[in-house]
């Protein structure tokens, strides 16, 4: 049933919202700020370079570029339906951060503590972390059922953790911001994956009406809906 498939995404959405409300309280913000200050003591030139690279590599412009290139590559490989599903995984997962940013409207950490200048009431959740997680989930979706899957998941987990640390290291997000990003990103991506059967069927019917062949099915690939 549709409701059953969306149960987990719904729970994650509620959890994100509750965490966001808590994050606006003075008590949580005080503890968050202390955690950020502790992380800032770890700053070194080498770590700053890595954090800066992650900041640029998973920013809005780079994120859109990665999604477009991935979609185009899959289409050229004859996997148009998979391209749509993967694009939806990243887009919906990433978009959840924008929705919660508007709802929670949490101020950024103090500008004096930032290594990159970001101001405004859009601290919760971290868009960079949400994008990184969404891309990793999309990569895992493509690798599902193959021997590359464990490697993709392992590397992806390290990348997401590094991005979460980098956002606090740069002083532009609080710990609850990155936790909220993980919850929000998981909510959006899991919703798309839960509904992938319905999306795939709609795409299949559309392809037949246009007289186009469906994606070739390969055993053990994401095209099999795994």
Buried (B, 14 or more C-beta within 10 A) or exposed (E): EEEEBBEBBEEBBEBBBEBBBBBBEEEBBEEBBEBBEEBBEEBEEEEBEBBBEBBEBBBEEBBBEBBEEBBEEBBEEEBBBBBBBBBBBBBBBBBBBBBBBEEBBBBBBEEEBBBEEBEEEBBBBBBBBBBBBBBBBBBBBBBBBBEBBEEBBEEBEEBBBBBBBBBBBBBBBBBBBBBBBBBBBBBBBBBBBBBBEEBBEEBBEEBEEEEEEBBEEEEEBBBEEB
